[in-house]
Amino acid sequence: MYLETLVDHFNGSDDSNFSLRYILDDTWFSTDNPGPILFYTGNEGEIWNFYNNSGLVTSTLAKEFGALVVFGEHRYYGKSLPYGN
């Protein structure tokens, strides 16, 4: 999934934006008895590599707490490139 967001949140005169990629995993989340949201901040690389190697978060913790898991891709890595390649 993608979130359209500002490139620079501190410069009021620059309203340029880009698509920030993220993964939303609701495998263990239930709206009947909602648990916490576990947010994984992106490392310096493509988001799926980290998601696929983070079983502690995506399986163990999410299952134990009935959590919604959100992985945000670090800007300038993967497909979250504010200025292109």
VODOKE-965689 format. One record per atom (N, C-alpha, C): chain; x, y, z; atom name. Coordinates in Angstrom, 2 decimals. Example, Ala and Ser with C-alpha at 12.3 -4.5 7.8 and 13.67 -1.06 7.14 Angstrom:
<sites>
unit: A	east: 13.19	north: -5.69	up: 7.80	site: N
unit: A	east: 12.30	north: -4.50	up: 7.80	site: CA
unit: A	east: 13.20	north: -3.30	up: 7.80	site: C
unit: A	east: 12.85	north: -2.25	up: 7.08	site: N
unit: A	east: 13.67	north: -1.06	up: 7.14	site: CA
unit: A	east: 12.90	north: 0.03	up: 7.87	site: C
</sites>
This chain:
<sites>
unit: A	east: 0.85	north: -1.17	up: 0.00	site: N
unit: A	east: 0.00	north: 0.00	up: 0.00	site: CA
unit: A	east: 0.90	north: 1.24	up: 0.00	site: C
unit: A	east: 0.29	north: 2.37	up: -0.35	site: N
unit: A	east: 1.05	north: 3.61	up: -0.40	site: CA
unit: A	east: 0.31	north: 4.74	up: 0.31	site: C
unit: A	east: 1.08	north: 5.60	up: 0.94	site: N
unit: A	east: 0.57	north: 6.79	up: 1.60	site: CA
unit: A	east: 1.20	north: 8.00	up: 0.93	site: C
unit: A	east: 0.39	north: 8.90	up: 0.43	site: N
unit: A	east: 0.90	north: 10.12	up: -0.18	site: CA
unit: A	east: 1.25	north: 11.09	up: 0.95	site: C
unit: A	east: 2.51	north: 11.50	up: 1.03	site: N
unit: A	east: 2.96	north: 12.35	up: 2.13	site: CA
unit: A	east: 3.95	north: 13.41	up: 1.64	site: C
unit: A	east: 4.16	north: 14.42	up: 2.44	site: N
unit: A	east: 5.09	north: 15.49	up: 2.10	site: CA
unit: A	east: 6.53	north: 15.01	up: 2.10	site: C
unit: A	east: 7.33	north: 15.55	up: 1.21	site: N
unit: A	east: 8.76	north: 15.26	up: 1.20	site: CA
unit: A	east: 9.41	north: 15.93	up: 2.40	site: C
unit: A	east: 9.03	north: 17.16	up: 2.66	site: N
unit: A	east: 9.62	north: 17.94	up: 3.75	site: CA
unit: A	east: 8.51	north: 18.46	up: 4.66	site: C
unit: A	east: 8.44	north: 17.94	up: 5.87	site: N
unit: A	east: 7.38	north: 18.35	up: 6.81	site: CA
unit: A	east: 7.72	north: 19.65	up: 7.54	site: C
unit: A	east: 8.91	north: 20.18	up: 7.36	site: N
unit: A	east: 9.34	north: 21.36	up: 8.08	site: CA
unit: A	east: 9.41	north: 22.62	up: 7.24	site: C
unit: A	east: 9.25	north: 22.48	up: 5.93	site: N
unit: A	east: 9.33	north: 23.63	up: 5.03	site: CA
unit: A	east: 7.92	north: 23.98	up: 4.56	site: C
unit: A	east: 7.33	north: 24.99	up: 5.14	site: N
unit: A	east: 5.96	north: 25.37	up: 4.82	site: CA
unit: A	east: 5.74	north: 25.82	up: 3.40	site: C
unit: A	east: 6.80	north: 26.23	up: 2.70	site: N
unit: A	east: 6.63	north: 26.71	up: 1.32	site: CA
unit: A	east: 6.81	north: 25.60	up: 0.28	site: C
unit: A	east: 7.20	north: 24.42	up: 0.73	site: N
unit: A	east: 7.38	north: 23.29	up: -0.19	site: CA
unit: A	east: 6.28	north: 22.27	up: 0.04	site: C
unit: A	east: 5.36	north: 22.15	up: -0.91	site: N
unit: A	east: 4.25	north: 21.21	up: -0.76	site: CA
unit: A	east: 4.41	north: 19.98	up: -1.65	site: C
unit: A	east: 5.65	north: 19.70	up: -2.08	site: N
unit: A	east: 5.87	north: 18.51	up: -2.91	site: CA
unit: A	east: 5.70	north: 17.25	up: -2.07	site: C
unit: A	east: 5.21	north: 16.19	up: -2.71	site: N
unit: A	east: 4.96	north: 14.96	up: -1.98	site: CA
unit: A	east: 5.45	north: 13.76	up: -2.77	site: C
unit: A	east: 5.36	north: 12.60	up: -2.13	site: N
unit: A	east: 5.75	north: 11.34	up: -2.75	site: CA
unit: A	east: 4.96	north: 10.21	up: -2.12	site: C
unit: A	east: 5.04	north: 9.04	up: -2.73	site: N
unit: A	east: 4.31	north: 7.87	up: -2.22	site: CA
unit: A	east: 5.22	north: 7.05	up: -1.32	site: C
unit: A	east: 4.85	north: 6.95	up: -0.05	site: N
unit: A	east: 5.58	north: 6.17	up: 0.94	site: CA
unit: A	east: 4.92	north: 4.80	up: 1.03	site: C
unit: A	east: 5.69	north: 3.76	up: 0.80	site: N
unit: A	east: 5.13	north: 2.40	up: 0.79	site: CA
unit: A	east: 5.06	north: 1.84	up: 2.21	site: C
unit: A	east: 4.01	north: 1.07	up: 2.47	site: N
unit: A	east: 3.87	north: 0.41	up: 3.76	site: CA
unit: A	east: 3.11	north: -0.91	up: 3.59	site: C
unit: A	east: 3.25	north: -1.78	up: 4.57	site: N
unit: A	east: 2.55	north: -3.06	up: 4.59	site: CA
unit: A	east: 1.63	north: -3.05	up: 5.81	site: C
unit: A	east: 0.41	north: -3.48	up: 5.60	site: N
unit: A	east: -0.59	north: -3.59	up: 6.66	site: CA
unit: A	east: -0.95	north: -5.07	up: 6.80	site: C
unit: A	east: -0.67	north: -5.66	up: 7.96	site: N
unit: A	east: -0.93	north: -7.08	up: 8.20	site: CA
unit: A	east: -1.95	north: -7.22	up: 9.33	site: C
unit: A	east: -3.17	north: -7.63	up: 8.96	site: N
unit: A	east: -4.23	north: -7.79	up: 9.96	site: CA
unit: A	east: -4.57	north: -9.26	up: 10.22	site: C
unit: A	east: -3.59	north: -10.14	up: 9.98	site: N
unit: A	east: -3.80	north: -11.58	up: 10.15	site: CA
unit: A	east: -4.34	north: -11.93	up: 11.53	site: C
unit: A	east: -3.79	north: -11.36	up: 12.57	site: N
unit: A	east: -4.16	north: -11.69	up: 13.95	site: CA
unit: A	east: -5.06	north: -10.65	up: 14.59	site: C
unit: A	east: -5.40	north: -9.61	up: 13.87	site: N
unit: A	east: -6.20	north: -8.50	up: 14.42	site: CA
unit: A	east: -7.69	north: -8.81	up: 14.29	site: C
unit: A	east: -8.44	north: -8.49	up: 15.32	site: N
unit: A	east: -9.88	north: -8.71	up: 15.30	site: CA
unit: A	east: -10.59	north: -7.42	up: 15.70	site: C
unit: A	east: -11.57	north: -7.02	up: 14.92	site: N
unit: A	east: -12.32	north: -5.81	up: 15.28	site: CA
unit: A	east: -13.26	north: -6.08	up: 16.46	site: C
unit: A	east: -13.56	north: -7.35	up: 16.72	site: N
unit: A	east: -14.41	north: -7.69	up: 17.87	site: CA
unit: A	east: -13.68	north: -7.46	up: 19.19	site: C
unit: A	east: -12.40	north: -7.74	up: 19.20	site: N
unit: A	east: -11.58	north: -7.56	up: 20.40	site: CA
unit: A	east: -10.23	north: -7.00	up: 19.96	site: C
unit: A	east: -10.19	north: -5.71	up: 19.56	site: N
unit: A	east: -8.98	north: -5.15	up: 18.96	site: CA
unit: A	east: -7.80	north: -5.08	up: 19.92	site: C
unit: A	east: -6.66	north: -5.49	up: 19.40	site: N
unit: A	east: -5.42	north: -5.41	up: 20.16	site: CA
unit: A	east: -4.65	north: -4.16	up: 19.76	site: C
unit: A	east: -3.38	north: -4.11	up: 20.12	site: N
unit: A	east: -2.56	north: -2.93	up: 19.82	site: CA
unit: A	east: -2.14	north: -2.89	up: 18.34	site: C
unit: A	east: -1.54	north: -1.79	up: 17.97	site: N
unit: A	east: -0.93	north: -1.64	up: 16.66	site: CA
unit: A	east: 0.58	north: -1.72	up: 16.87	site: C
unit: A	east: 1.22	north: -2.65	up: 16.18	site: N
unit: A	east: 2.68	north: -2.77	up: 16.22	site: CA
unit: A	east: 3.22	north: -2.11	up: 14.96	site: C
unit: A	east: 3.98	north: -1.03	up: 15.13	site: N
unit: A	east: 4.54	north: -0.31	up: 13.99	site: CA
unit: A	east: 6.02	north: -0.59	up: 13.89	site: C
unit: A	east: 6.42	north: -1.11	up: 12.75	site: N
unit: A	east: 7.82	north: -1.42	up: 12.48	site: CA
unit: A	east: 8.36	north: -0.34	up: 11.56	site: C
unit: A	east: 9.30	north: 0.43	up: 12.06	site: N
unit: A	east: 9.88	north: 1.49	up: 11.24	site: CA
unit: A	east: 10.89	north: 0.89	up: 10.27	site: C
unit: A	east: 10.83	north: 1.33	up: 9.05	site: N
unit: A	east: 11.65	north: 0.75	up: 7.98	site: CA
unit: A	east: 13.14	north: 0.88	up: 8.19	site: C
unit: A	east: 13.83	north: -0.16	up: 7.81	site: N
unit: A	east: 15.29	north: -0.15	up: 7.83	site: CA
unit: A	east: 15.78	north: 0.41	up: 6.51	site: C
unit: A	east: 17.06	north: 0.39	up: 6.33	site: N
unit: A	east: 17.65	north: 0.93	up: 5.11	site: CA
unit: A	east: 17.66	north: -0.14	up: 4.03	site: C
unit: A	east: 16.47	north: -0.38	up: 3.48	site: N
unit: A	east: 16.34	north: -1.37	up: 2.42	site: CA
unit: A	east: 14.89	north: -1.54	up: 2.02	site: C
unit: A	east: 14.66	north: -2.44	up: 1.10	site: N
unit: A	east: 13.33	north: -2.72	up: 0.57	site: CA
unit: A	east: 12.47	north: -3.37	up: 1.66	site: C
unit: A	east: 11.23	north: -2.90	up: 1.83	site: N
unit: A	east: 10.38	north: -3.27	up: 2.95	site: CA
unit: A	east: 10.05	north: -4.76	up: 3.03	site: C
unit: A	east: 9.84	north: -5.42	up: 1.90	site: N
unit: A	east: 9.45	north: -6.84	up: 1.95	site: CA
unit: A	east: 10.55	north: -7.73	up: 2.51	site: C
unit: A	east: 11.80	north: -7.37	up: 2.31	site: N
unit: A	east: 12.90	north: -8.15	up: 2.88	site: CA
unit: A	east: 12.81	north: -8.17	up: 4.40	site: C
unit: A	east: 12.52	north: -7.03	up: 5.00	site: N
unit: A	east: 12.42	north: -6.95	up: 6.46	site: CA
unit: A	east: 11.15	north: -7.61	up: 6.97	site: C
unit: A	east: 10.06	north: -7.42	up: 6.26	site: N
unit: A	east: 8.80	north: -8.04	up: 6.65	site: CA
unit: A	east: 8.93	north: -9.57	up: 6.67	site: C
unit: A	east: 9.51	north: -10.11	up: 5.62	site: N
unit: A	east: 9.65	north: -11.57	up: 5.51	site: CA
unit: A	east: 10.62	north: -12.17	up: 6.51	site: C
unit: A	east: 11.45	north: -11.34	up: 7.15	site: N
unit: A	east: 12.42	north: -11.83	up: 8.13	site: CA
unit: A	east: 12.14	north: -11.32	up: 9.54	site: C
unit: A	east: 10.91	north: -10.94	up: 9.81	site: N
unit: A	east: 10.55	north: -10.38	up: 11.12	site: CA
unit: A	east: 9.45	north: -11.19	up: 11.79	site: C
unit: A	east: 9.65	north: -12.49	up: 11.86	site: N
unit: A	east: 8.65	north: -13.38	up: 12.45	site: CA
unit: A	east: 8.32	north: -13.06	up: 13.89	site: C
unit: A	east: 9.27	north: -12.51	up: 14.64	site: N
unit: A	east: 8.97	north: -12.13	up: 16.02	site: CA
unit: A	east: 7.82	north: -11.13	up: 16.08	site: C
unit: A	east: 7.84	north: -10.17	up: 15.18	site: N
unit: A	east: 6.79	north: -9.15	up: 15.14	site: CA
unit: A	east: 5.54	north: -9.68	up: 14.45	site: C
unit: A	east: 5.70	north: -10.23	up: 13.25	site: N
unit: A	east: 4.54	north: -10.59	up: 12.42	site: CA
unit: A	east: 3.81	north: -11.84	up: 12.88	site: C
unit: A	east: 4.50	north: -12.73	up: 13.53	site: N
unit: A	east: 3.85	north: -13.97	up: 13.97	site: CA
unit: A	east: 3.73	north: -14.04	up: 15.49	site: C
unit: A	east: 4.84	north: -14.03	up: 16.17	site: N
unit: A	east: 4.83	north: -14.24	up: 17.62	site: CA
unit: A	east: 4.09	north: -13.13	up: 18.37	site: C
unit: A	east: 4.55	north: -11.90	up: 18.26	site: N
unit: A	east: 3.94	north: -10.80	up: 19.02	site: CA
unit: A	east: 2.53	north: -10.47	up: 18.53	site: C
unit: A	east: 2.36	north: -10.43	up: 17.22	site: N
unit: A	east: 1.04	north: -10.12	up: 16.66	site: CA
unit: A	east: 0.02	north: -11.16	up: 17.08	site: C
unit: A	east: 0.38	north: -12.42	up: 17.07	site: N
unit: A	east: -0.54	north: -13.48	up: 17.48	site: CA
unit: A	east: -0.85	north: -13.40	up: 18.97	site: C
unit: A	east: 0.18	north: -13.19	up: 19.78	site: N
unit: A	east: -0.01	north: -13.14	up: 21.24	site: CA
unit: A	east: -0.92	north: -12.00	up: 21.67	site: C
unit: A	east: -0.79	north: -10.85	up: 21.02	site: N
unit: A	east: -1.56	north: -9.67	up: 21.42	site: CA
unit: A	east: -2.76	north: -9.37	up: 20.53	site: C
unit: A	east: -2.97	north: -10.16	up: 19.48	site: N
unit: A	east: -4.05	north: -9.87	up: 18.53	site: CA
unit: A	east: -3.83	north: -8.54	up: 17.86	site: C
unit: A	east: -2.59	north: -8.27	up: 17.48	site: N
unit: A	east: -2.18	north: -6.95	up: 17.02	site: CA
unit: A	east: -2.33	north: -6.75	up: 15.51	site: C
unit: A	east: -2.51	north: -5.51	up: 15.15	site: N
unit: A	east: -2.42	north: -5.05	up: 13.77	site: CA
unit: A	east: -0.96	north: -4.67	up: 13.55	site: C
unit: A	east: -0.36	north: -5.15	up: 12.48	site: N
unit: A	east: 1.06	north: -4.87	up: 12.22	site: CA
unit: A	east: 1.16	north: -3.94	up: 11.02	site: C
unit: A	east: 1.92	north: -2.86	up: 11.19	site: N
unit: A	east: 2.17	north: -1.90	up: 10.11	site: CA
unit: A	east: 3.68	north: -1.78	up: 9.93	site: C
unit: A	east: 4.14	north: -2.02	up: 8.72	site: N
unit: A	east: 5.55	north: -1.86	up: 8.37	site: CA
unit: A	east: 5.65	north: -0.64	up: 7.46	site: C
unit: A	east: 6.42	north: 0.35	up: 7.86	site: N
unit: A	east: 6.64	north: 1.52	up: 7.02	site: CA
unit: A	east: 8.00	north: 1.44	up: 6.35	site: C
unit: A	east: 8.04	north: 1.70	up: 5.06	site: N
unit: A	east: 9.31	north: 1.66	up: 4.34	site: CA
unit: A	east: 10.07	north: 2.97	up: 4.55	site: C
unit: A	east: 11.35	north: 2.86	up: 4.83	site: N
unit: A	east: 12.21	north: 4.03	up: 5.01	site: CA
unit: A	east: 12.30	north: 4.80	up: 3.69	site: C
unit: A	east: 12.09	north: 6.11	up: 3.75	site: N
unit: A	east: 12.21	north: 6.89	up: 2.51	site: CA
unit: A	east: 13.62	north: 6.78	up: 1.96	site: C
unit: A	east: 13.72	north: 6.86	up: 0.67	site: N
unit: A	east: 14.96	north: 6.72	up: -0.10	site: CA
unit: A	east: 15.39	north: 5.26	up: -0.28	site: C
unit: A	east: 14.54	north: 4.31	up: 0.12	site: N
unit: A	east: 14.84	north: 2.89	up: -0.06	site: CA
unit: A	east: 13.64	north: 2.20	up: -0.68	site: C
unit: A	east: 13.89	north: 1.04	up: -1.30	site: N
unit: A	east: 12.79	north: 0.29	up: -1.91	site: CA
unit: A	east: 12.09	north: 1.11	up: -2.98	site: C
unit: A	east: 10.78	north: 1.27	up: -2.82	site: N
unit: A	east: 9.99	north: 2.06	up: -3.77	site: CA
unit: A	east: 9.55	north: 3.40	up: -3.20	site: C
unit: A	east: 10.06	north: 3.76	up: -2.02	site: N
unit: A	east: 9.71	north: 5.04	up: -1.38	site: CA
unit: A	east: 10.79	north: 6.06	up: -1.71	site: C
unit: A	east: 10.77	north: 6.52	up: -2.96	site: N
unit: A	east: 11.82	north: 7.40	up: -3.46	site: CA
unit: A	east: 11.25	north: 8.78	up: -3.79	site: C
unit: A	east: 11.44	north: 9.75	up: -2.89	site: N
unit: A	east: 10.86	north: 11.08	up: -3.12	site: CA
unit: A	east: 11.32	north: 11.75	up: -4.41	site: C
unit: A	east: 12.54	north: 11.47	up: -4.83	site: N
unit: A	east: 13.08	north: 12.15	up: -6.02	site: CA
unit: A	east: 13.38	north: 11.17	up: -7.15	site: C
unit: A	east: 12.77	north: 10.00	up: -7.11	site: N
unit: A	east: 13.02	north: 9.00	up: -8.14	site: CA
unit: A	east: 14.36	north: 8.32	up: -7.93	site: C
unit: A	east: 14.82	north: 7.63	up: -8.94	site: N
unit: A	east: 16.09	north: 6.91	up: -8.81	site: CA
unit: A	east: 17.28	north: 7.86	up: -8.75	site: C
</sites>
